[in-house]
């Protein structure tokens, strides 16, 4: 069985290395790590682990929407997701 806390802690460590504020919300067996990139803009990383861990990303505000003024943050968000994928061993 995969270790949910280890995956969440690794995401938080990567965020700290990048100077990004991170928080975690818990929903039963799911953890959502919120990486704050700007005002009302972040990466939401959903982690659910059974035998393996399933990781999904959402970008934007709490409704996963993006304002036209936030388009410049998209490239940074994608770069961060690429790094998370590499460090978490996701292809």
KEPAMI-693582 format. One record per atom (N, C-alpha, C, CB): atom name; x, y, z; residue number from 0; residue in one letter. Coordinates in pm, whole numbers. Glycine has a CB too. Example, Ala and Ser with C-alpha at 12.3 -4.5 7.8 and 13.67 -1.06 7.14 Angstrom:
<recs>
(rec 'N' (1319 -569 780) 0 'a');
(rec 'CA' (1230 -450 780) 0 'a');
(rec 'C' (1320 -330 780) 0 'a');
(rec 'CB' (1131 -447 905) 0 'a');
(rec 'N' (1285 -225 708) 1 's');
(rec 'CA' (1367 -106 714) 1 's');
(rec 'C' (1290 3 787) 1 's');
(rec 'CB' (1408 -60 572) 1 's');
</recs>
This chain:
<recs>
(rec 'N' (84 -119 0) 0 'x');
(rec 'CA' (0 0 0) 0 'x');
(rec 'C' (89 125 0) 0 'x');
(rec 'CB' (-96 0 123) 0 'x');
(rec 'N' (55 220 -84) 1 'x');
(rec 'CA' (132 345 -93) 1 'x');
(rec 'C' (106 432 30) 1 'x');
(rec 'CB' (95 422 -223) 1 'x');
(rec 'N' (204 514 64) 2 'x');
(rec 'CA' (196 597 183) 2 'x');
(rec 'C' (147 738 147) 2 'x');
(rec 'CB' (333 604 254) 2 'x');
(rec 'N' (22 766 178) 3 'x');
(rec 'CA' (-40 895 147) 3 'x');
(rec 'C' (38 1010 209) 3 'x');
(rec 'CB' (-184 897 196) 3 'x');
(rec 'N' (75 996 336) 4 'x');
(rec 'CA' (146 1105 405) 4 'x');
(rec 'C' (282 1132 342) 4 'x');
(rec 'CB' (163 1071 552) 4 'x');
(rec 'N' (351 1029 296) 5 'x');
(rec 'CA' (481 1048 233) 5 'x');
(rec 'C' (468 1127 103) 5 'x');
(rec 'CB' (548 912 205) 5 'x');
(rec 'N' (365 1097 25) 6 'x');
(rec 'CA' (343 1169 -101) 6 'x');
(rec 'C' (309 1315 -72) 6 'x');
(rec 'CB' (230 1102 -183) 6 'x');
(rec 'N' (219 1338 23) 7 'x');
(rec 'CA' (180 1475 59) 7 'x');
(rec 'C' (301 1552 110) 7 'x');
(rec 'CB' (67 1474 165) 7 'x');
(rec 'N' (381 1490 197) 8 'x');
(rec 'CA' (499 1557 250) 8 'x');
(rec 'C' (599 1591 141) 8 'x');
(rec 'CB' (565 1471 357) 8 'x');
(rec 'N' (613 1503 41) 9 'x');
(rec 'CA' (705 1530 -70) 9 'x');
(rec 'C' (657 1651 -150) 9 'x');
(rec 'CB' (718 1407 -161) 9 'x');
(rec 'N' (528 1661 -174) 10 'x');
(rec 'CA' (473 1775 -247) 10 'x');
(rec 'C' (498 1904 -169) 10 'x');
(rec 'CB' (321 1756 -271) 10 'x');
(rec 'N' (477 1900 -39) 11 'x');
(rec 'CA' (499 2018 45) 11 'x');
(rec 'C' (647 2057 45) 11 'x');
(rec 'CB' (451 1992 190) 11 'x');
(rec 'N' (736 1959 50) 12 'x');
(rec 'CA' (880 1987 47) 12 'x');
(rec 'C' (919 2055 -84) 12 'x');
(rec 'CB' (960 1858 65) 12 'x');
(rec 'N' (868 2006 -196) 13 'x');
(rec 'CA' (897 2067 -326) 13 'x');
(rec 'C' (845 2210 -328) 13 'x');
(rec 'CB' (834 1984 -441) 13 'x');
(rec 'N' (725 2231 -276) 14 'x');
(rec 'CA' (668 2367 -272) 14 'x');
(rec 'C' (758 2460 -192) 14 'x');
(rec 'CB' (527 2365 -210) 14 'x');
(rec 'N' (805 2415 -78) 15 'x');
(rec 'CA' (893 2498 6) 15 'x');
(rec 'C' (1022 2531 -68) 15 'x');
(rec 'CB' (925 2427 138) 15 'x');
(rec 'N' (1079 2433 -138) 16 'x');
(rec 'CA' (1200 2457 -216) 16 'x');
(rec 'C' (1179 2565 -321) 16 'x');
(rec 'CB' (1247 2328 -283) 16 'x');
(rec 'N' (1057 2573 -374) 17 'x');
(rec 'CA' (1024 2672 -477) 17 'x');
(rec 'C' (973 2802 -416) 17 'x');
(rec 'CB' (919 2615 -572) 17 'x');
(rec 'N' (966 2810 -284) 18 'x');
(rec 'CA' (918 2931 -218) 18 'x');
(rec 'C' (768 2953 -230) 18 'x');
(rec 'CB' (988 3050 -273) 18 'x');
(rec 'N' (694 2843 -238) 19 'x');
(rec 'CA' (549 2848 -256) 19 'x');
(rec 'C' (481 2808 -125) 19 'x');
(rec 'CB' (503 2755 -373) 19 'x');
(rec 'N' (382 2886 -85) 20 'x');
(rec 'CA' (303 2853 33) 20 'x');
(rec 'C' (212 2736 0) 20 'x');
(rec 'CB' (220 2977 82) 20 'x');
(rec 'N' (210 2636 90) 21 'x');
(rec 'CA' (128 2517 69) 21 'x');
(rec 'C' (43 2490 192) 21 'x');
(rec 'CB' (216 2394 36) 21 'x');
(rec 'N' (-78 2443 168) 22 'x');
(rec 'CA' (-165 2399 276) 22 'x');
(rec 'C' (-231 2269 233) 22 'x');
(rec 'CB' (-272 2509 311) 22 'x');
(rec 'N' (-283 2196 332) 23 'x');
(rec 'CA' (-344 2066 303) 23 'x');
(rec 'C' (-485 2063 361) 23 'x');
(rec 'CB' (-258 1950 362) 23 'x');
(rec 'N' (-577 2013 280) 24 'x');
(rec 'CA' (-714 1990 325) 24 'x');
(rec 'C' (-740 1839 316) 24 'x');
(rec 'CB' (-819 2072 239) 24 'x');
(rec 'N' (-815 1788 411) 25 'x');
(rec 'CA' (-841 1645 419) 25 'x');
(rec 'C' (-988 1618 394) 25 'x');
(rec 'CB' (-797 1588 556) 25 'x');
(rec 'N' (-1014 1523 303) 26 'x');
(rec 'CA' (-1151 1482 271) 26 'x');
(rec 'C' (-1155 1329 274) 26 'x');
(rec 'CB' (-1197 1538 131) 26 'x');
(rec 'N' (-1176 1272 391) 27 'x');
(rec 'CA' (-1176 1126 403) 27 'x');
(rec 'C' (-1039 1071 368) 27 'x');
(rec 'CB' (-1283 1063 312) 27 'x');
(rec 'N' (-1032 983 267) 28 'x');
(rec 'CA' (-902 926 228) 28 'x');
(rec 'C' (-829 1012 125) 28 'x');
(rec 'CB' (-921 787 173) 28 'x');
(rec 'N' (-887 1123 87) 29 'x');
(rec 'CA' (-823 1215 -8) 29 'x');
(rec 'C' (-759 1332 65) 29 'x');
(rec 'CB' (-926 1267 -111) 29 'x');
(rec 'N' (-641 1371 19) 30 'x');
(rec 'CA' (-576 1494 66) 30 'x');
(rec 'C' (-563 1586 -54) 30 'x');
(rec 'CB' (-436 1465 132) 30 'x');
(rec 'N' (-592 1713 -34) 31 'x');
(rec 'CA' (-573 1813 -139) 31 'x');
(rec 'C' (-468 1910 -90) 31 'x');
(rec 'CB' (-708 1887 -174) 31 'x');
(rec 'N' (-356 1914 -161) 32 'x');
(rec 'CA' (-250 2008 -131) 32 'x');
(rec 'C' (-273 2131 -219) 32 'x');
(rec 'CB' (-107 1944 -154) 32 'x');
(rec 'N' (-283 2246 -155) 33 'x');
(rec 'CA' (-307 2371 -229) 33 'x');
(rec 'C' (-177 2450 -232) 33 'x');
(rec 'CB' (-422 2454 -163) 33 'x');
(rec 'N' (-127 2473 -353) 34 'x');
(rec 'CA' (-5 2550 -373) 34 'x');
(rec 'C' (-47 2689 -421) 34 'x');
(rec 'CB' (92 2480 -476) 34 'x');
(rec 'N' (-23 2789 -340) 35 'x');
(rec 'CA' (-68 2926 -371) 35 'x');
(rec 'C' (36 2999 -454) 35 'x');
(rec 'CB' (-97 3004 -241) 35 'x');
(rec 'N' (-2 3030 -579) 36 'x');
(rec 'CA' (89 3098 -671) 36 'x');
(rec 'C' (60 3247 -681) 36 'x');
(rec 'CB' (81 3035 -807) 36 'x');
(rec 'N' (-57 3288 -642) 37 'x');
(rec 'CA' (-96 3428 -648) 37 'x');
(rec 'C' (-232 3445 -583) 37 'x');
(rec 'CB' (-100 3479 -794) 37 'x');
(rec 'N' (-279 3569 -581) 38 'x');
(rec 'CA' (-410 3596 -521) 38 'x');
(rec 'C' (-518 3524 -601) 38 'x');
(rec 'CB' (-438 3748 -515) 38 'x');
(rec 'N' (-593 3439 -534) 39 'x');
(rec 'CA' (-701 3361 -597) 39 'x');
(rec 'C' (-651 3276 -713) 39 'x');
(rec 'CB' (-810 3453 -645) 39 'x');
(rec 'N' (-528 3223 -702) 40 'x');
(rec 'CA' (-474 3138 -807) 40 'x');
(rec 'C' (-381 3036 -744) 40 'x');
(rec 'CB' (-400 3221 -915) 40 'x');
(rec 'N' (-406 2910 -773) 41 'x');
(rec 'CA' (-320 2807 -718) 41 'x');
(rec 'C' (-329 2678 -796) 41 'x');
(rec 'CB' (-355 2781 -574) 41 'x');
(rec 'N' (-247 2583 -753) 42 'x');
(rec 'CA' (-252 2447 -805) 42 'x');
(rec 'C' (-311 2361 -693) 42 'x');
(rec 'CB' (-109 2395 -850) 42 'x');
(rec 'N' (-413 2286 -726) 43 'x');
(rec 'CA' (-477 2196 -632) 43 'x');
(rec 'C' (-434 2054 -669) 43 'x');
(rec 'CB' (-635 2212 -633) 43 'x');
(rec 'N' (-364 1989 -578) 44 'x');
(rec 'CA' (-312 1856 -604) 44 'x');
(rec 'C' (-391 1756 -518) 44 'x');
(rec 'CB' (-158 1848 -574) 44 'x');
(rec 'N' (-472 1676 -584) 45 'x');
(rec 'CA' (-552 1575 -516) 45 'x');
(rec 'C' (-472 1445 -510) 45 'x');
(rec 'CB' (-689 1553 -587) 45 'x');
(rec 'N' (-461 1387 -389) 46 'x');
(rec 'CA' (-387 1263 -370) 46 'x');
(rec 'C' (-477 1163 -298) 46 'x');
(rec 'CB' (-254 1287 -290) 46 'x');
(rec 'N' (-495 1046 -360) 47 'x');
(rec 'CA' (-570 936 -299) 47 'x');
(rec 'C' (-484 812 -316) 47 'x');
(rec 'CB' (-713 918 -365) 47 'x');
(rec 'N' (-458 742 -206) 48 'x');
(rec 'CA' (-373 622 -212) 48 'x');
(rec 'C' (-447 500 -162) 48 'x');
(rec 'CB' (-245 643 -130) 48 'x');
(rec 'N' (-440 395 -242) 49 'x');
(rec 'CA' (-481 261 -201) 49 'x');
(rec 'C' (-356 176 -220) 49 'x');
(rec 'CB' (-607 204 -285) 49 'x');
(rec 'N' (-357 86 -317) 50 'x');
(rec 'CA' (-234 12 -350) 50 'x');
(rec 'C' (-134 105 -419) 50 'x');
(rec 'CB' (-266 -110 -441) 50 'x');
(rec 'N' (-183 193 -503) 51 'x');
(rec 'CA' (-104 296 -569) 51 'x');
(rec 'C' (-167 430 -536) 51 'x');
(rec 'CB' (-97 274 -725) 51 'x');
(rec 'N' (-96 536 -567) 52 'x');
(rec 'CA' (-151 670 -544) 52 'x');
(rec 'C' (-202 728 -675) 52 'x');
(rec 'CB' (-45 764 -481) 52 'x');
(rec 'N' (-320 784 -672) 53 'x');
(rec 'CA' (-375 859 -784) 53 'x');
(rec 'C' (-357 1007 -753) 53 'x');
(rec 'CB' (-526 823 -809) 53 'x');
(rec 'N' (-298 1078 -847) 54 'x');
(rec 'CA' (-273 1221 -830) 54 'x');
(rec 'C' (-339 1294 -946) 54 'x');
(rec 'CB' (-121 1253 -822) 54 'x');
(rec 'N' (-416 1398 -912) 55 'x');
(rec 'CA' (-481 1481 -1012) 55 'x');
(rec 'C' (-455 1627 -979) 55 'x');
(rec 'CB' (-634 1453 -1019) 55 'x');
(rec 'N' (-451 1709 -1083) 56 'x');
(rec 'CA' (-424 1852 -1066) 56 'x');
(rec 'C' (-542 1935 -1116) 56 'x');
(rec 'CB' (-296 1891 -1141) 56 'x');
(rec 'N' (-563 2047 -1049) 57 'x');
(rec 'CA' (-657 2149 -1096) 57 'x');
(rec 'C' (-586 2283 -1077) 57 'x');
(rec 'CB' (-796 2143 -1017) 57 'x');
(rec 'N' (-614 2376 -1165) 58 'x');
(rec 'CA' (-547 2506 -1161) 58 'x');
(rec 'C' (-653 2615 -1161) 58 'x');
(rec 'CB' (-450 2523 -1282) 58 'x');
(rec 'N' (-628 2720 -1085) 59 'x');
(rec 'CA' (-716 2836 -1084) 59 'x');
(rec 'C' (-752 2875 -942) 59 'x');
(rec 'CB' (-843 2808 -1164) 59 'x');
(rec 'N' (-873 2928 -926) 60 'x');
(rec 'CA' (-921 2964 -793) 60 'x');
(rec 'C' (-993 2844 -733) 60 'x');
(rec 'CB' (-1014 3089 -797) 60 'x');
(rec 'N' (-1067 2865 -624) 61 'x');
(rec 'CA' (-1134 2752 -559) 61 'x');
(rec 'C' (-1241 2688 -647) 61 'x');
(rec 'CB' (-1197 2797 -429) 61 'x');
(rec 'N' (-1283 2756 -754) 62 'x');
(rec 'CA' (-1377 2700 -851) 62 'x');
(rec 'C' (-1308 2652 -978) 62 'x');
(rec 'CB' (-1484 2802 -886) 62 'x');
(rec 'N' (-1174 2654 -975) 63 'x');
(rec 'CA' (-1090 2611 -1087) 63 'x');
(rec 'C' (-1111 2697 -1211) 63 'x');
(rec 'CB' (-1118 2465 -1120) 63 'x');
(rec 'N' (-1135 2826 -1188) 64 'x');
(rec 'CA' (-1146 2920 -1299) 64 'x');
(rec 'C' (-1024 3011 -1298) 64 'x');
(rec 'CB' (-1277 3003 -1289) 64 'x');
(rec 'N' (-995 3065 -1415) 65 'x');
(rec 'CA' (-879 3152 -1431) 65 'x');
(rec 'C' (-926 3283 -1492) 65 'x');
(rec 'CB' (-769 3085 -1520) 65 'x');
(rec 'N' (-882 3393 -1432) 66 'x');
(rec 'CA' (-914 3525 -1485) 66 'x');
(rec 'C' (-815 3560 -1595) 66 'x');
(rec 'CB' (-912 3633 -1372) 66 'x');
(rec 'N' (-855 3642 -1691) 67 'x');
(rec 'CA' (-762 3682 -1797) 67 'x');
(rec 'C' (-632 3741 -1742) 67 'x');
(rec 'CB' (-830 3783 -1888) 67 'x');
(rec 'N' (-638 3811 -1632) 68 'x');
(rec 'CA' (-518 3872 -1574) 68 'x');
(rec 'C' (-422 3767 -1515) 68 'x');
(rec 'CB' (-557 3972 -1466) 68 'x');
(rec 'N' (-466 3643 -1503) 69 'x');
(rec 'CA' (-385 3537 -1443) 69 'x');
(rec 'C' (-319 3445 -1546) 69 'x');
(rec 'CB' (-470 3454 -1349) 69 'x');
(rec 'N' (-338 3475 -1673) 70 'x');
(rec 'CA' (-283 3387 -1776) 70 'x');
(rec 'C' (-132 3372 -1765) 70 'x');
(rec 'CB' (-319 3440 -1914) 70 'x');
(rec 'N' (-63 3475 -1719) 71 'x');
(rec 'CA' (81 3467 -1702) 71 'x');
(rec 'C' (124 3364 -1599) 71 'x');
(rec 'CB' (136 3602 -1664) 71 'x');
(rec 'N' (36 3331 -1506) 72 'x');
(rec 'CA' (68 3232 -1403) 72 'x');
(rec 'C' (55 3088 -1454) 72 'x');
(rec 'CB' (-22 3251 -1283) 72 'x');
(rec 'N' (-10 3071 -1569) 73 'x');
(rec 'CA' (-31 2935 -1620) 73 'x');
(rec 'C' (101 2865 -1652) 73 'x');
(rec 'CB' (-118 2939 -1745) 73 'x');
(rec 'N' (194 2934 -1716) 74 'x');
(rec 'CA' (323 2872 -1750) 74 'x');
(rec 'C' (394 2827 -1623) 74 'x');
(rec 'CB' (412 2970 -1830) 74 'x');
(rec 'N' (394 2913 -1521) 75 'x');
(rec 'CA' (458 2874 -1395) 75 'x');
(rec 'C' (389 2752 -1335) 75 'x');
(rec 'CB' (454 2992 -1294) 75 'x');
(rec 'N' (256 2749 -1341) 76 'x');
(rec 'CA' (182 2635 -1287) 76 'x');
(rec 'C' (219 2507 -1361) 76 'x');
(rec 'CB' (30 2659 -1298) 76 'x');
(rec 'N' (228 2513 -1492) 77 'x');
(rec 'CA' (265 2395 -1571) 77 'x');
(rec 'C' (407 2351 -1539) 77 'x');
(rec 'CB' (250 2423 -1722) 77 'x');
(rec 'N' (500 2446 -1524) 78 'x');
(rec 'CA' (637 2412 -1488) 78 'x');
(rec 'C' (643 2342 -1352) 78 'x');
(rec 'CB' (725 2538 -1486) 78 'x');
(rec 'N' (563 2389 -1257) 79 'x');
(rec 'CA' (559 2327 -1124) 79 'x');
(rec 'C' (500 2186 -1132) 79 'x');
(rec 'CB' (476 2414 -1026) 79 'x');
(rec 'N' (394 2169 -1209) 80 'x');
(rec 'CA' (334 2036 -1227) 80 'x');
(rec 'C' (434 1942 -1292) 80 'x');
(rec 'CB' (205 2046 -1312) 80 'x');
(rec 'N' (509 1991 -1392) 81 'x');
(rec 'CA' (613 1907 -1454) 81 'x');
(rec 'C' (714 1861 -1350) 81 'x');
(rec 'CB' (685 1985 -1567) 81 'x');
(rec 'N' (758 1952 -1263) 82 'x');
(rec 'CA' (855 1914 -1160) 82 'x');
(rec 'C' (794 1814 -1062) 82 'x');
(rec 'CB' (903 2039 -1083) 82 'x');
(rec 'N' (670 1837 -1020) 83 'x');
(rec 'CA' (604 1742 -930) 83 'x');
(rec 'C' (598 1604 -993) 83 'x');
(rec 'CB' (463 1790 -893) 83 'x');
(rec 'N' (562 1598 -1120) 84 'x');
(rec 'CA' (555 1469 -1190) 84 'x');
(rec 'C' (690 1399 -1191) 84 'x');
(rec 'CB' (506 1489 -1333) 84 'x');
(rec 'N' (797 1475 -1222) 85 'x');
(rec 'CA' (931 1417 -1224) 85 'x');
(rec 'C' (970 1362 -1087) 85 'x');
(rec 'CB' (1034 1521 -1270) 85 'x');
(rec 'N' (951 1444 -984) 86 'x');
(rec 'CA' (997 1407 -850) 86 'x');
(rec 'C' (910 1299 -786) 86 'x');
(rec 'CB' (999 1529 -759) 86 'x');
(rec 'N' (786 1290 -829) 87 'x');
(rec 'CA' (696 1186 -776) 87 'x');
(rec 'C' (700 1060 -861) 87 'x');
(rec 'CB' (552 1239 -769) 87 'x');
(rec 'N' (777 1064 -971) 88 'x');
(rec 'CA' (790 947 -1057) 88 'x');
(rec 'C' (668 920 -1143) 88 'x');
(rec 'CB' (818 828 -975) 88 'x');
(rec 'N' (598 1027 -1180) 89 'x');
(rec 'CA' (478 1014 -1265) 89 'x');
(rec 'C' (520 1043 -1408) 89 'x');
(rec 'CB' (363 1111 -1218) 89 'x');
(rec 'N' (478 955 -1502) 90 'x');
(rec 'CA' (516 980 -1641) 90 'x');
(rec 'C' (410 1059 -1714) 90 'x');
(rec 'CB' (541 851 -1713) 90 'x');
</recs>
